Amino acid sequence: MNWQDNIAIWQANQEKLPDYLKKELTNIQTNQAQAEEAFSTDLEFGTAGMRAIMGPGSNRLNLFTVGQATEGLARLMDKLSDTEKKRGVVISYDSRFHSAEFATHCAQILGNHHIPVFLFDALRPTPELSFAIRHLKAYAGIMITASHNSKEYNGYKIYGEDGGQMPPKHVQIVVDEMAKITNLFEVETASVTELESSGLLTYIGEDVDQAYLAKLKTVSINEELNKSQGEDLKIVYTPLHGTGKMLYRQVFEMNHFKQVYVVAKQAILDPGFSTIKTPNPEFMETFDLAKKQADEVEADLIIATDPDADRLGVAVRNSQQKFEVLTGNQIAAIVTQYILESRHQLGQLEPNSEIVKSIVSSELPAKIAADYEVTCCDVLTGFKYIGEEIERLNETQSGHFLFGFEESYGYLLKDFVRDKDAMQAALILAETAAFYKDQNKTLYDAMQEIYQKYGYFVEKTCSFEFEGLDGAKKMKQLMQNLRSQLLTELNGTPIVKIEDYLNQVCHQDQNTQVFTEYPKADVLKYYLADGTWLALRPSGTEPKVKLYVGVETDSQQAADTKIENYQQAFSDLMTQ
């Protein structure tokens, strides 16, 4: 079907559109490029769900594309036994435009299939959704969020019964069922009133909050430290207009951190994110308001969580007392050091302990872990793989999970959640800061000590945009070219090994060997003769190819120079 015919179908069903979509449908037809992009193809459902600009069209996120995905989930659950189906689905959402509307629509579609729904009575963090699925023993969960993307976006994520992202084999069934829905406007719903009266719709909120908070209490390693230092440690916190607002005060207070100052303007549930360009806690400008407040109250550190409170960023005072934003890998290194050292001091470091990280994250935490005779396990990018490793450890009783992380500001300490959890991360960061404050040190000092002991590990990530209708095709062609024409050097340095995770082969010393310890994934990782590594990975949720670079040197300046040179060399190569 061409895009003009698709628009005609939408026009014919205008009476089913909410007023804002009717208006947007009229407006988009005045811009052919936008109309063609919105209507010429279907929104792709990836392994992590969907994320896209909101608006009318089959290639935009709206009530009807969300409805199509939910109908696919409902049809998957229709294939289950009655017992399994009756376990139901938990639904949560963030502060974005239309998130609550989308969440209710999902409930109405599932309810129409006689599937019980547990709908949060207001927005809640993604990690609390993950917890709620496990706590309520539900079959699945839906989270309406676009994470840290700008205000034009929203997203849809499906979770499995373990609280992690739904397994690929089940996702494929959802996708297959979605493909059978040829008319988005024919997906049927039940009324909210009908679902409430039949008992198929249950609202949840404070009950699950209290259970989640009780589990968060267990994240602390040294409660006596928190009691002694918690009243003096000053923290500025910003939820970036999102779900972190719902629980942050209780989370900090119950763990003895009394001096927490919230950035009031960013504690407003504003879907337009009016105080920031993008609600991403890895960007320096995200901390501008928080820095001003932190200087006023003489705070020790700043903690920021993204709108669905699964990612966390931190700013700490450097040697000039200016706030400096840590990278995701630096946060992971500091936390790893604290977890292992504190558990060692307290006699809590059990044999066969393990930390888990993604293959594109820093090698520094692995080096720290080796110092404490703790295993570091590498997994593919995506927290579901960290969850799978946790499950393996639990089932085989072969080890003890201590910490999991990704370079993209995602962290997990306790497995009552099976996705990244910024609430857990905020607690351990506060405790880590208290640990060093007790020694008259800052988190910046801690990072410098780690560098001096283990070497200067510096990593950087950049993205190459592939917008437009042919964006996905260009991304695929790029990866194909790099696989068919293997690089032998970069910036004059020989490439000694290439790992191809899609074809599951390793090219080294003019030989090719098969490796199957990882699932297939569209990733290429290059190892250079000087110890540098680079990885290239198309994003699963955005039209981007991400380039990761990691270097190790004996000084910060040398590391910064080296990483910039390699990143530029690869960028030049990709744009030729």
Rosetta blueprint (number, residue, H / E / L):
1 M L
2 N L
3 W H
4 Q H
5 D H
6 N H
7 I H
8 A H
9 I H
10 W H
11 Q H
12 A H
13 N L
14 Q H
15 E H
16 K H
17 L L
18 P L
19 D H
20 Y H
21 L H
22 K H
23 K H
24 E H
25 L H
26 T H
27 N H
28 I H
29 Q L
30 T L
31 N L
32 Q H
33 A H
34 Q H
35 A H
36 E H
37 E H
38 A H
39 F H
40 S L
41 T L
42 D L
43 L L
44 E L
45 F L
46 G E
47 T L
48 A L
49 G E
50 M E
51 R E
52 A E
53 I E
54 M E
55 G L
56 P L
57 G L
58 S L
59 N L
60 R L
61 L E
62 N L
63 L H
64 F H
65 T H
66 V H
67 G H
68 Q H
69 A H
70 T H
71 E H
72 G H
73 L H
74 A H
75 R H
76 L H
77 M H
78 D H
79 K L
80 L L
81 S L
82 D H
83 T H
84 E H
85 K H
86 K L
87 R L
88 G L
89 V E
90 V E
91 I E
92 S E
93 Y E
94 D L
95 S L
96 R L
97 F L
98 H L
99 S H
100 A H
101 E H
102 F H
103 A H
104 T H
105 H H
106 C H
107 A H
108 Q H
109 I H
110 L H
111 G H
112 N H
113 H L
114 H L
115 I L
116 P L
117 V E
118 F E
119 L E
120 F E
121 D L
122 A L
123 L L
124 R L
125 P L
126 T H
127 P H
128 E H
129 L H
130 S H
131 F H
132 A H
133 I H
134 R H
135 H H
136 L L
137 K L
138 A L
139 Y L
140 A E
141 G E
142 I E
143 M E
144 I E
145 T L
146 A L
147 S L
148 H L
149 N L
150 S L
151 K L
152 E L
153 Y E
154 N E
155 G E
156 Y E
157 K E
158 I E
159 Y E
160 G L
161 E L
162 D L
163 G L
164 G L
165 Q E
166 M L
167 P L
168 P H
169 K H
170 H H
171 V H
172 Q H
173 I H
174 V H
175 V H
176 D H
177 E H
178 M H
179 A H
180 K L
181 I L
182 T L
183 N L
184 L H
185 F H
186 E H
187 V L
188 E L
189 T L
190 A L
191 S L
192 V H
193 T H
194 E H
195 L H
196 E H
197 S H
198 S H
199 G L
200 L L
201 L E
202 T E
203 Y E
204 I E
205 G L
206 E H
207 D H
208 V H
209 D H
210 Q H
211 A H
212 Y H
213 L H
214 A H
215 K H
216 L H
217 K H
218 T H
219 V H
220 S L
221 I L
222 N L
223 E H
224 E H
225 L H
226 N H
227 K H
228 S H
229 Q H
230 G L
231 E L
232 D L
233 L L
234 K E
235 I E
236 V E
237 Y E
238 T E
239 P L
240 L L
241 H L
242 G L
243 T H
244 G H
245 K H
246 M H
247 L L
248 Y H
249 R H
250 Q H
251 V H
252 F H
253 E H
254 M L
255 N L
256 H L
257 F L
258 K L
259 Q E
260 V E
261 Y E
262 V E
263 V L
264 A H
265 K H
266 Q H
267 A L
268 I L
269 L L
270 D L
271 P L
272 G L
273 F L
274 S L
275 T L
276 I L
277 K L
278 T L
279 P L
280 N L
281 P L
282 E L
283 F L
284 M H
285 E H
286 T H
287 F H
288 D H
289 L H
290 A H
291 K H
292 K H
293 Q H
294 A H
295 D H
296 E H
297 V H
298 E L
299 A L
300 D L
301 L E
302 I E
303 I E
304 A E
305 T E
306 D L
307 P L
308 D L
309 A L
310 D L
311 R E
312 L E
313 G E
314 V E
315 A E
316 V E
317 R E
318 N L
319 S L
320 Q L
321 Q L
322 K L
323 F E
324 E E
325 V E
326 L L
327 T L
328 G H
329 N H
330 Q H
331 I H
332 A H
333 A H
334 I H
335 V H
336 T H
337 Q H
338 Y H
339 I H
340 L H
341 E H
342 S H
343 R H
344 H H
345 Q H
346 L L
347 G L
348 Q L
349 L L
350 E L
351 P L
352 N L
353 S E
354 E E
355 I E
356 V E
357 K E
358 S E
359 I L
360 V L
361 S L
362 S L
363 E L
364 L H
365 P H
366 A H
367 K H
368 I H
369 A H
370 A H
371 D H
372 Y L
373 E L
374 V L
375 T E
376 C E
377 C E
378 D E
379 V E
380 L L
381 T L
382 G L
383 F H
384 K H
385 Y H
386 I H
387 G H
388 E H
389 E H
390 I H
391 E H
392 R H
393 L H
394 N H
395 E H
396 T H
397 Q L
398 S L
399 G L
400 H E
401 F E
402 L E
403 F E
404 G E
405 F E
406 E E
407 E L
408 S L
409 Y L
410 G E
411 Y E
412 L E
413 L L
414 K L
415 D L
416 F L
417 V L
418 R L
419 D L
420 K L
421 D L
422 A H
423 M H
424 Q H
425 A H
426 A H
427 L H
428 I H
429 L H
430 A H
431 E H
432 T H
433 A H
434 A H
435 F H
436 Y H
437 K H
438 D L
439 Q L
440 N L
441 K L
442 T L
443 L H
444 Y H
445 D H
446 A H
447 M H
448 Q H
449 E H
450 I H
451 Y H
452 Q H
453 K H
454 Y H
455 G L
456 Y E
457 F E
458 V E
459 E E
460 K E
461 T E
462 C E
463 S E
464 F E
465 E E
466 F L
467 E L
468 G L
469 L L
470 D L
471 G H
472 A H
473 K H
474 K H
475 M H
476 K H
477 Q H
478 L H
479 M H
480 Q H
481 N H
482 L H
483 R H
484 S H
485 Q L
486 L L
487 L L
488 T L
489 E E
490 L E
491 N L
492 G L
493 T E
494 P E
495 I E
496 V E
497 K E
498 I E
499 E E
500 D E
501 Y L
502 L L
503 N L
504 Q L
505 V E
506 C E
507 H E
508 Q E
509 D L
510 Q L
511 N E
512 T E
513 Q E
514 V E
515 F L
516 T L
517 E L
518 Y L
519 P L
520 K L
521 A L
522 D L
523 V L
524 L E
525 K E
526 Y E
527 Y E
528 L E
529 A L
530 D L
531 G L
532 T L
533 W E
534 L E
535 A E
536 L E
537 R E
538 P E
539 S L
540 G L
541 T L
542 E L
543 P L
544 K E
545 V E
546 K E
547 L E
548 Y E
549 V E
550 G E
551 V E
552 E E
553 T E
554 D L
555 S L
556 Q H
557 Q H
558 A H
559 A H
560 D H
561 T H
562 K H
563 I H
564 E H
565 N H
566 Y H
567 Q H
568 Q H
569 A H
570 F H
571 S H
572 D H
573 L H
574 M H
575 T L
576 Q L
